[in-house]
Amino acid sequence: MEAKQLVHLAEEFGSPLYVYDAQKIQSQYQRLENAFSKVGSLRINYAVKALSNISVLKLLKQFGAGLDTVSIQEVQLGIMAGYTPERIIYTPNGVSMEEIEEVAALGVQINIDNLSILEQFGTKHPKIPVCIRINPHVMAGGNSNISVGHIDSKFGISIHQMPHLLRIVENTGMHINGIHMHTGSDILDVEVFLYAAEILFETAAHFRELEFIDFGSGFKVPYKKDDIQTDVEELGTKLSKRFNNFCKEYGRELTLCFEPGKFLVSEAGYFLAKVNVVKQTTSTVFAGIDSGFNHLIRPMLYGSYHHIENLSNPAGRERFYSIVGYICETDTFGSNRRIAEIKEGDILCFYNAGAYCFSMASNYNSRTRPAEVLWHEGKAHLIRRRETIDDIVHNQVILNFEKEEVHN
Ligand SMILES: *Cc1c(COP(=O)(O)O)cnc(C)c1O
């Protein structure tokens, strides 16, 4: 989107503000679809946790997406957005047997990631088909917070536990209809992904009733100019070929699934905030904005980079700034950034603000959460109102400790 448009939206809807470009979500969706056009049956299940606004879910439904969910509430949001349960896969980690049964009862595809639950579920519900999440122990990327396929990860059933897994399946007579992996959010390299895929094919060969193989996500998106990103087209060519060969060996056409979050929505998002104060100290110049890590926690949580620009003064002389939030502890969005000269009142834009930004926002410091706007076919649509103090006290049960006055 253009800077002028974004400034205009900040004026119209106030700041701070999340803006999502529907066109970019669509082009990313189509890019993935095109990369895998040689596969007979492809399913792209959008990972709801990245950005869970119902209007965004409805938009993705228009493109033909299914959903990947990690909680029963995400399943419920999907159903509210009009998805049928068959279009939803549920991949929880460490949730109760009760929640899994509740989701299964809705008709949603269950994906189980540990042997204890697999055994319990298979014993109680041998007729309900289940997908199993495998941990191939492939180290993807460098950030251990978002890399989930390595040996110490809590996710998935280890490939080293295959004999035990097969015994459970045999003993319970349960029906395994899918094999899944999700190695993390920072895969740099197509070859690493293909290596993990081989492990998944090996595993898949053990099961005779498969309908799909789910390769999870891990697509890396660029955060800076010239950043390394997953070569989706190369992956598409190589994995499609391998997948089609596997289906031949297997003797049946299977569905190839992906569950991208970031890839679909990260670059479509813009976070707009206003500069409250410019503060010169002995070591740096701080620009303090009308937001904080309560609205965008990724830099503080796992050091992620969000490119920042001053939309109000695009041609201004560049200076070095530290961009900080108003939360009363360390709250830094970016240090030592070259940004066009900032004045109080300027609107700053944070890029890559579509994935894991609003969905991780909180009311910390008793601040209200921002509004969200979807830019669709040349028009701005408010898809979430800015919160008010009423939203903050909404669920509070307010006690009254004052003694009632006694009137004689
Ligand atoms: C979070 C998650 C995804 C999405 O990951 P991205 O890096 O946002 O694409 C996919 N599958 C599972 C099981 C997840 O937990």
The ligand as an SDF file (V2000), in Angstrom:
LIG
                    3D

 15 15  0  0  0  0  0  0  0  0999 V2000
    1.9130  -21.7040   14.0360 C   0  0  0  0  0  0  0  0  0  0  0  0
    1.6760  -22.8730   13.1930 C   0  0  0  0  0  0  0  0  0  0  0  0
    1.6480  -22.7600   11.8000 C   0  0  0  0  0  0  0  0  0  0  0  0
    1.9180  -21.4710   11.0640 C   0  0  0  0  0  0  0  0  0  0  0  0
    3.2580  -21.1090   11.0820 O   0  0  0  0  0  0  0  0  0  0  0  0
    3.7540  -19.8570   10.2300 P   0  0  0  0  0  0  0  0  0  0  0  0
    5.1820  -19.7520   10.5090 O   0  0  0  0  0  0  0  0  0  0  0  0
    2.9780  -18.6610   10.6730 O   0  0  0  0  0  0  0  0  0  0  0  0
    3.4640  -20.1290    8.8120 O   0  0  0  0  0  0  0  0  0  0  0  0
    1.3660  -23.9010   11.0870 C   0  0  0  0  0  0  0  0  0  0  0  0
    1.1140  -25.0740   11.6930 N   0  0  0  0  0  0  0  0  0  0  0  0
    1.1390  -25.2230   13.0250 C   0  0  0  0  0  0  0  0  0  0  0  0
    0.8350  -26.5400   13.6290 C   0  0  0  0  0  0  0  0  0  0  0  0
    1.4130  -24.1360   13.8090 C   0  0  0  0  0  0  0  0  0  0  0  0
    1.4530  -24.2860   15.1440 O   0  0  0  0  0  0  0  0  0  0  0  0
  1  2  1  0
  2  3  1  0
  2 14  2  0
  3  4  1  0
  3 10  2  0
  4  5  1  0
  5  6  1  0
  6  7  2  0
  6  8  1  0
  6  9  1  0
 10 11  1  0
 11 12  2  0
 12 13  1  0
 12 14  1  0
 14 15  1  0
M  END
$$$$
